[in-house]
């Protein structure tokens, strides 16, 4: 699995576990993966460029799986 595959899997798991099915924050993703928010941001940008997710700018839980 690539870093992007792991990122998408973690987003799916965290989203399903949230009571209202909200997307996780970068901090939540980072805690789960054991990486910094900056590293999460870089991975999210890669996934966004590949068309796997969409990010709503300036929204705390603005990650949308495509």
C-alpha positions as CSV (number, residue, x, y, z in Angstrom):
1,X,0.0,0.0,0.0
2,X,1.2,3.5,-0.8
3,X,1.0,6.4,1.6
4,X,-2.0,7.7,-0.3
5,X,-3.8,4.4,0.0
6,X,-3.2,4.3,3.8
7,X,-4.4,8.0,4.1
8,X,-7.6,7.2,2.2
9,X,-8.2,4.1,4.4
10,X,-7.7,6.1,7.6
11,X,-10.0,8.8,6.5
12,X,-12.7,6.2,5.7
13,X,-12.3,4.5,9.1
14,X,-12.3,7.7,11.1
15,X,-15.3,9.1,9.1
16,X,-17.3,5.9,9.8
17,X,-16.5,6.1,13.5
18,X,-17.6,9.7,13.9
19,X,-21.2,9.8,15.2
20,X,-22.3,12.3,12.5
21,X,-20.0,10.8,9.8
22,X,-17.9,13.9,9.5
23,X,-14.5,13.8,7.9
24,X,-11.6,13.7,10.3
25,X,-9.4,16.7,11.0
26,X,-5.8,16.7,10.0
27,X,-4.8,16.3,13.6
28,X,-7.0,13.2,14.0
29,X,-5.5,11.7,10.8
30,X,-2.0,12.6,12.0
31,X,-2.6,11.0,15.4
32,X,-3.8,7.8,13.8
33,X,-0.9,7.6,11.4
34,X,1.7,8.8,13.9
35,X,2.8,11.8,11.7
36,X,2.6,15.6,12.0
37,X,-0.2,17.7,10.6
38,X,2.2,19.1,8.1
39,X,2.9,15.6,6.8
40,X,-0.8,14.9,6.6
41,X,-1.3,18.1,4.6
42,X,1.3,17.0,2.1
43,X,-0.4,13.6,1.7
44,X,-3.8,15.2,1.3
45,X,-2.4,17.4,-1.4
46,X,-1.1,14.4,-3.3
47,X,-4.4,12.6,-2.9
48,X,-6.2,15.7,-4.1
49,X,-4.0,16.0,-7.2
50,X,-4.7,12.3,-8.0
51,X,-8.5,13.0,-7.9
52,X,-9.1,10.7,-4.9
53,X,-10.4,13.4,-2.5
54,X,-11.6,17.0,-2.6
55,X,-10.8,19.6,0.1
56,X,-13.1,22.5,0.9
57,X,-10.7,25.3,1.7
58,X,-10.7,26.8,5.3
59,X,-13.2,24.2,6.5
60,X,-12.1,22.2,9.5
61,X,-13.6,18.9,8.4
62,X,-13.6,19.7,4.7
63,X,-12.2,16.4,3.2
64,X,-14.5,14.8,0.8
65,X,-13.8,11.3,-0.5
66,X,-14.5,10.9,-4.3
